[in-house]
Amino acid sequence: FSVFLAPKGIIEDLHSKLGRMWWNNKDKARGWAMMTWEKLCYPKGMGGMGFRDLHLFNLALLGRQVWRLMTQQDTLCFKVLSAKYFPDGDVFRYKQSDKLSFTWKSIAKAVDALKDGFIWHVGDGNKIDLRRDHW
């Protein structure tokens, strides 16, 4: 989960198996579901059971890889990925291409999910590109 984005079918299958395990009777008959799966994923303080939404958990783990690419720029992983996908060294300005590796596609999904949550520190303004940056 921390390297690849799991397909939706796999996530749904895992959620289904978790739900069946949670709601089965002792005699293996179908149990009575008292709450929806989405409600079970709410935190305990909000009336849920605190189960993880596996898709969001997968994106969070991939987001950790994005953070590593942003902060640890002397690693081999950063050097290889930046040479091919973001040559200017900014993970958020990656090149769009038809032939992306599955690893980079997964990390790019996390980049897109995280992009709205980051804020700018303008500083001296040297890193601002008026044509490409969103204002």
Summary of the structure (lengths in Angstrom):
residues: 135
radius of gyration: 19.9
end to end distance: 32.9
largest distance: 68.0
contacts: 277
relative contact order: 0.12
helix: 47%
strand: 0%
